[in-house]
Amino acid sequence: MTRIRLGTLFCVLALSAVLGACTTAGASAPPASLSAPASGGASSASCPTSQPAAMPAGQTRTVTITTALGGITIKVAADLSPIAAGNFVALAQCGFYDGVVFHRLVPRFVIQGGDPTGTGTGGPGYTIQDEPVTAKYGRGTVAMARSSDPNSVGSQFFIVLDDAARDALASYNTYQIIGTVTAGMETVDAIAATPNSGQPNNTALKPVAMDHVTVATP
């Protein structure tokens, strides 16, 4: 799901562009891929400029996202996707996500954010290595958006709204799962319910920002 790219994933799922634009970072994504290109800049000088260290096996982090509509708590687990988990946590720790919006809203499917440009085509300025997806997608799953290109994950991520999205996401099975929402799905649902442009891009018309993102251990 990162234009699935999410734009791409969005396209794939609707099997017709339900998740959003089908192109990102100047590339086009197959119908049904969530995408998130790496064409952006870190919001802090301390943010990574290349793939950060993988999260050590067995470790977890608690990432809390504060928004105007409430908070979202995510348990990030290294054993799901150590490279992607380490990348997400590193970006959250350096303040990269502070002020960044959820730019794509696909009802009953996903909300997507993490692009510093808010357009669905931005990222941290680098991409990370792909990893196999070994867990199942479902309501509350947090995974990284990507384009149809190999090793194209940057900073964009999505949160699954409904278990019914599982089969569509699993049919691609390329969106690295990094964790699960443990509290605040009512906030996720509230964000998903805000106005969007409709298919094919499902662009948020009044984007909700991640005002502050913090990381705690465990």
Summary of the structure (lengths in Angstrom):
residues: 218
radius of gyration: 14.7
end to end distance: 27.1
largest distance: 40.7
contacts: 943
relative contact order: 0.26
helix: 17%
strand: 30%
